[in-house]
């Protein structure tokens, strides 16, 4: 079957690869725009504690308190995991390197961000929903196989 040539410029696979690169860059921007020193020092903890105190999903609030919020050390570890996860997802998706793993990680992060806000409007819920939708579409269409390191390494 011949690849679909959309608008006579790029194939469907190439458009999806372009979307994949854009999503990866979006994740890298998520890392870049943070006050990394403050974030890694734990400055966001108070915000998360406030969300957990009034969370519409009590089970998720308990999970937060039992893991990330249980101690200062746990919060610092969580902060590092968030930054490293966003960076790894961004590099993986943008460069098409282990793209399926990067897309799965991105979906996991976006789901957690949606749950953290309790599905309430916290300003970035639309962004998280769109990033999740894009990750799912790219995952099911196999968009890592075009214009990426995976294509070079795994044919």
N, C-alpha and C positions, 0 to 999 in steps of 0.2 A: 504494500500500500504506500502510495506516494505521500510524503508529509504535506500537510495543509499549509499553503502559502498565504498568510494573512496580510492583506493590503499590498501584496506584491513586494514586500520588503523583507519580512522575517517569517520563518516557519512558526507554527504553533509552539514547537519545542523551544525555539529561540526566544519567543515572547515570554514563555514560562521561565526560561533561564534569566531573562532580563528582570522579571519579577523577583526571582530568587536572589539575584545580586542586590536588588533594591531592599529586600527584606533583611539580608545580611548587613547591609550598610546601616539600616534602621537600628538593628541591634547594637552595632558598634557605636552609633550616635548615642544610644541609651547609656553606654558606659562613659563616653566622652563628656556628656553634659552634666554628669554627676560631680559634686564636690567630693572627689575621691578621698581626700584626707579625712574630711568630716564623716563621710559615709562609712569608711572602713574603721573609723574610730568609734562608730556607734551612734552618730548624731540622729539617725532616723528612728532610734528605738522608742522614743517618746510618742512619735506619731503612730507606730505600730501598736504600742500599749494602749493608746487611745482608741484605736480601731477594735482591738480585742475586747476592751472594756464594754463596748456598746455594739458588739457584733451580732448580726441577725442569725448567724448559724453558731449556736453555742458549742457544738462539737468542734468546729474549726477554731474557735477562740481557745478552747481547752488544748487543742493540738499546738497552737502557737505558744501558749503559756508553758506547756510541757517540754517544748523543744527550744525554739529560738529565744524565748523570753525568760527561760528558767534561770539564767545567770548572765553576768556581763560577758564572760568568756563565750558562752553559747551564742550570744548576740553578735560578737565580733566574728565568730566562725561563720554565722549565717550571712553577715555582711560580705565577707570574703567570697563565700559560695555564690552569692547573688552576682557580684561583679565578675567573678571568673566564669560563671555560667553564661552571663550575657555576652562576655567576650568570646567564649568558645562557640556559642551559637552563632554569633556574628561572623567570625572567621570561617567556620564550617560552611555556613549557608552562602556567604558572599563568594567564597572561592570554590564552592562545590566539592569540598573535601569531607568525606564521610557525611554527605549532605543529609541522608536519612536520619542519622543520629543527631545532627544539628537541628533538623526540623522537629524531631521528637522532643529534644531539649527545649526548643523555643516554645512549643505547644505547652509543655509542662510549666515553664516559667509564666506564660501568659495565663494559664488556668489558675496558677497560684496567685498571681496579681489580681485576677478577677475575684477569687475567693477572699483574698485579704481585705479587699474593700467591701466584701459582703454583697457584691453585685449592686451596691449603691453607686450613685454618680460621684466619683472622686476626681473628675476632670480627665482622667486618662482611660476610662473604661471603654470608650469607643475605639481608642487606639489599640487597647489590648484585644478587643473583639476582632478588629480588622487584622491585626498581626496573627491571631490564632487562626482565623479563616484562611489567610494566605498560606500559613504553614501547612494547614490540612490539605489545601488544594495542591500545593507543591509536593507534599508527601505522596498523595494518592496518584499524582500524574507522573511521578518519577523524574521531577525536574532537575535532579542532581546529575543526570546523564548528559547534559548539554552544556558546553562552555565551562567545564569544571575539571578539577583535578581528578575526580572520580572517573570521568570519561577517559582521561589519559591513562590512569592506572588500571582501570578495570574494563576498558573497552566499551 
